[in-house]
Amino acid sequence: AGVDLRQEPLDVAGPADGMPSGKEEWVALSSYANVRSAPSSNAETIKVAEKGTKLRVASRRGNWVQVTDPSTSETGWVYSRYVEETPSP
């Protein structure tokens, strides 16, 4: 009694989160990885991204993550095995 079990929506930004919404997802590369033009190991390699690079997640498809490089605004696909979740920079 007296305990409110309603939860805040998960997409509400916390006070330490500088973004207006908490929906942005970021990943960091766990090793050097090819950034490809499509979610396929046969797709053209746009560039090779360095280990530790932080990228914004745009979408996911199977074992692939579509990412955007905040420094260049380039978008491409990275195999999910090479990324790990990270807080936004």
Secondary structure, DSSP 8 states (H G I E B T S, - for coil): ---------TTS--TT--SSSTT--EEEESS-EEEESSSSTTS-EEEEE-TT-EEEEEEEETTEEEEE-TTT--EEEEEGGGEEEE---
